[in-house]
Amino acid sequence: MKYTILVLSTVLIVVTSSQACAEVNCYDNFDEAAGCLSSTNDFGTVYYRINDGKMTIYGPAQKDENGAYTNSATIPNRAFCSDMSGWSGKTTIPNITEINIVGNITSIGESAFWASKIEHIDIPNTVTEIKSNAFCGNHNLDSIIIPASVTSIENNAFDGTSIAVFIEGASVHFGKGLARTAGQPTLFCRQGITLCEGKAPNVEYYTTTDDGFYQIGDKLYATANLVTSGAACDDATNCQAILEAVKQGKPFEVGGKYYATLDLFAHGAACTNKQNCDDILAAQNVGASFKVGSRIYNSMEDFAKGNYVKYRIYTVEEANRVAGDRNTVTIRYK
């Protein structure tokens, strides 16, 4: 049998500038050479950087001697909505799947991410309000964690979605609800928050244990993200073991199955055994693909989504070690 090995060459980039690309805050220090971008519409300007389908949105980062921000910013209305014909004041950008917000962003504007392709967004604890239709029609966004800093979620912020919305705070005020008629978002609220009642088609209430885990009924969850995905621990001891293993970068066991990371656990993507989990982690550390059962995956993200491939991807070093007999192995460089 003849195999094909796809090899990715490795490039090392050394940054000698005192302001490396990742360190530049595009709001405070806009630098096109560092990849900074900006978009202005009728409602304001937003500063950001895009890298490999992932976006970082910047707010002001400067603080006074007491550690308080000296300025604030918002993500303007319609800032990153899809190209809706007939809408004025919109900004259209390339498709993005992941968003990280840094700096003192305090508000996510009306229809800011209308019908975008977002799969994941981290909302920081500087945000205090999410305006109407902010994430309307985001069919790829499975879940979102709303930090305790958010005190206002306006009408239909998640209309047309089936998203799981986890509310960390105890004093958030809603408009008429998360959705109008379209979609079936699920709202997870702390037990005793009556403001959540009737604000989504599905509302579930959680409590927090003395160990800091989340409990719904007789099920325990190690993190808020695992609540929204329904990935429960076996018990409190298992929850603690999961978090300890993750801290050490090791796989963990739940219900007789092994998982390499929390994200893979949330997606139900189990390894075949503990050794397979170790192999997955080792492969990803060097940028190589890995095998689970009879299927090959190029990344943990692909594994979580079930996107397997025909050819393995090796690093040059691994390929040279594995290739051996050139009569049985073809090396294809990319």
Secondary structure, DSSP 8 states (H G I E B T S, - for coil): --EEEEEE--------SSS-GGG--TTTS--GGGT-EEEEETTEEEEEEEETTEEEEE----B-TTS-BS--EEE-TTTT----TT-SS-------SEEEEES-EEEE-TTTTTT---SEEE--TT--EE-TTTTTT-TT--EEEE-TT--EE-TTTTTTB--EEEE--S--EESS-S-SSSB--EEEEETT-GGGTTSSSEEEEEEE-TTS-EEETTEEESSHHHHHHT---SSHHHHHHHHHHHHTT--EEETTEEESSHHHHHTT--BSSHHHHHHHHHHHHTT--EEETTEEESSHHHHHHT--BSSEEEEHHHHHHHH--TTTEEEEE-
